[in-house]
Amino acid sequence: MSSVELATYPGLDERVSVLRLGETVDAVFVRTARFDVLVDTLDTPETCRAALDLVAVEADRPLIVVNSHMDWDHFWGNAAVAGRSAIIAHANAAVRFKDAGVREVLRRKSSEDSRFADVELCAPTMTFTDRVRLEGGDLTLELLHTPGHTPDHVAVWIPELRTCLAVDAVERPIPKVWSDDPEDLRSLVSSLRLIESLEARHVVLAHGHTDSPSVAGRNLRYFETLARRVGELGRAVPVAEGSDLPNGLELSDIVDGISELSEPMRRFYDRFHRANLRATIRSVHGAGSR
């Protein structure tokens, strides 16, 4: 089991701390003049409590929690802050929280790993639909609805620091679209464009261990290249896991550095790529394509 540790990036403001759970996920803690903000509670309450200990959260300081989205590695630690903090998320998070699939993931992971056995799922306590501003005095945190990876995804923009906490909307090497519905693909591309338009100095990711603002642009170029090559192919192709893809459509044909990843990570991101490819094929060749 990985333990959580503090991390940062060159030039990142000292009021912003990255809470790194090994290769699993990064959460972010922001200290403002008026209150503290925790963006995501990691994968268990125990991990979340350890993370808060690392940043020396004071019991008498207000703490606001943001759930970026209802994926297990981002909100299963909510029970550690329930009752002491407002937990803010997009309105679609409340819908996802009620879905039986969320509990099925917990059941499955609990059967595989005992550290999830005592996880209690706690829902957000406040929701919004478009964007909301948290006025911290010295810093402003703007919560932006950035769907596409999931319907409820939220990124955080800190304009005073030109820092975007992009969470899973941007990922290195590639993000994953929510479904093969072309609308989800359009939403993800729009979210990437929004984040790129911020012209941030730091774009902090939940996966990929980087704050490079260039990653959003690279993600956009990936989807643009995918759409162009699918269009040039002129037909739908099978993209099931393990099937051969046409020349030019393998992940390594489109994104540099894939060969440098470990074999498990190459398989992981190949699944992302095939999901993105299915959505692209439906977008280019029609809703009947699979």
N, C-alpha and C positions, 0 to 999 in steps of 0.2 A: 504494500500500500504506500502510495506517495504521501509525503507530508507537505503542508503548505509553507511557503517561504516568501519573504519580501523580495521584490525585484524592481528594477527601474530601467530607464533608457537614458543615454546621453542627452542632456539638455531638457529632460522632462522636469517640470516644476516639482519642487520638493513637497508641495501640498497634494500631489497625486502619487499614490503608491500602488504598485501592481502586486497582487496577491496570487502567487503562482502555485498551482497544484500539479507539480510535475509536468508531464506531457498532456495531462487531461484538459485543463482549462485555466485561464487567468480571470480573476475578478479584479475590481479596482476600488480603492478607497480614496475619497477626496475630502480633505479637511478645509472647510470654509470658516470665515470669522464667526458665523452664527450657528453652524451645525456641521455634523459629519454626514457624509453620504457613502453608502456601500452599494456599488453596482454589482449585483449578483451575490448569492449566498453560497455558491459552490455546491458540492454534491451531497453533503450530509450536515446535520446540525453540529456534530463534533468538529468537522473541518471548519465550518463557519466560525465557531467559537475560537478555535485556534487562530484563525485569520484575524479576528478582532483583537485577540491578545497581542498579536504581532504589532499592530498599529497603536496599541495602548489606548483603546477607546475608554474614555472617562464615563463613569456611570451617570454623572449629572449633566453631561453634554447631550443635546438632542441628536438623535441618529435617525436619518431617513434612508430607507432601503429601496432600491430600484431593481425590480425583476426585469431583465432585458427581454426574456421570453420564457415560455414554459417547457424548455428542454431540461432533462434531469440534472445535467451537470451545472446548471445555472440557478436553479431555485429549490432544490431539495434540502438546502440548509435553512430554509425559512423558519423552521421551528425554533432556531437559536435566537431569533429576534422577535418572534411573535409576542405581542403584548407590551413590548417596550418601544417599538418603532412602527411608523407608518410604512407599509410596503406598497409601493406604487408600480403599476404596470399598465400596459395598453388594455383597452376594453376587450380586445380579442383574447387576451390572456385568461380572462374569467371564463370565456367560452371553452378554451382549450383545457382549462383546469377541470372542468366538469366532464370532459370526454373520457370514456372508459379506457382508451388507449394509454392515458397517463398512468393509471393504476396498473395496467397490464405490464408496462415497462418496469414499474416498481416491483411487482410480483416476480417477474423474470429475473431482474438483477438481484433481488433478495435471495433467490434460490441459488444464484451463482456466487454470491459474495456476502458473507455474514455481516459486514459492516453496514449494509443497507437494511438490515432486518428491523432496526428500530427507527427508521426514517418515518416521520409523520408529515404527510403532505399538508402544507399550510398555504391557503390562497392569498393573493394580494388583497389589501384592505382598501385601496384607492385606485381608481382607473381613470384614464383619459382617452380621447379619441383621435386627436391630431398632434398637438404638442403642448407642453406645459413648461413653465419656467420656475426654477427654484432659485430664489434670490438669497445668496449667502453672504451678502455684504461686500466682500472683496471679490467673490467669484459668482458667476451665474452659470447654472447648469440647465441647459435646454434639452428636454426629453423629446426626441424626434421619432415619430412613427416611421420605421424603415422596413416595410414588409417585403416579402419575397423569399427569404430564407425560411421564415415562418410568418403566418398572418399577423402575429402579435409582436413582432420584433421591434425593439426600441434601441436607438443609439443615443449617445449623450454628447452634446456640444458645449464646450467651455470657451466662449469667445475671448475672454481676457487672456487666455493661455494659448489660443489658436490650437486647441487640443480636442480631438474627437475620440470618444470611446466607442468604437464601431462594433464591438462585440463580435457577432457572427455574420453581420451584413457584409463584411470584408474579411477575407481569409487568405492566408498564404499556404499552398499555392492557389487554391480556388475555393469559392464558397459553393454551397449546394442549394439548389432551388427546392421549394417546399413540395411541389408535385409536378406532374407533367402537363398540368393545365397551362396553356400559353399565358394566361393572365398572371400567374405567379411568376413566370419568367420575366414578363414586362415589369412587374412590381420590383423584382430584384434588380434589374438593370436600372430602373428609375431611382432606387435607393442608392445604388452605387454612384449614379450621376449626382445625386444630392450631396453625398458625402464628398465626392471629388470637388464639387462646386464650392465647398466651404474653404478651400485652399488652406487646409490645416498644416501646421508645422509638425504635429504629431497625430498619427492615426493609430490608436492603441487597439490591438486585436485580442480576442479571447483565445485564439488558436494561431500559432505560427511564431510566437515570441518575437514580435517586431512592432515598431511604431512608425514605420516608414510610410509617409503619405503616398508614395508611388504605388503601393499595392492596390489601392482602389482603382487607379488607372489601368494597371495590369489585369485586374479582374474584368474590367470593362472590355479591354482589348480581347481577352479570352472569349467572352460571349459574342463579341462582334465577329471574330474570326470563325467561331463555331457556326454562327448563322450563315456567314458567307460560304463556308465550305459545304454545309448541308445544302444550301441553295444551288451551288455549282454541281453537286452530285446529281441533283434532279430527281431523286427518289428517296423514299424512306428505306432505312436499313435496320436489321435486327441489332439490338444493343444490349441483349441480356448478358449478365455477368458470365465471363468465360468465352463469349463469342468473339470472333475476329472482326475488327472494325476495318473499314476501307482505309487505304493509304491517305494520310493527311488528317484522319479523324481520331487517331490515338491521342491520349492526353499528352504524351511526350512529343507529339508532332506539333502541339500548339503552345505548350508551356515549357519554358526552359527549366532545367535543374531537376526534373522528375527522377532522372537516373541516380541522383545523389541521395534520394530518400531511402530509408530502410525498406525492405521488402514488405513488412506489414503496412507501412504508411503508403507505399505505392498502391497496394491493393485497396486501402481505405479511400484514397483520393480517386482511384479508378472508378469506384462505386459512385462517388460524387459526380465524376465526369459523365458516366453513363446516364445518371439521372438528369443531368443538365442536357445531355444529348437527346434524350427522349422528349423533353420539353421543347427543345429547339426544333426537332423534326416535326412535332405537332404544330408548332408555330409557323413553320415554313411550308409544310406540305398538307396541313389541314388537320382538324380535330380527330379524324378517323385513323391517323397514323399512330403506330405503337412501336 
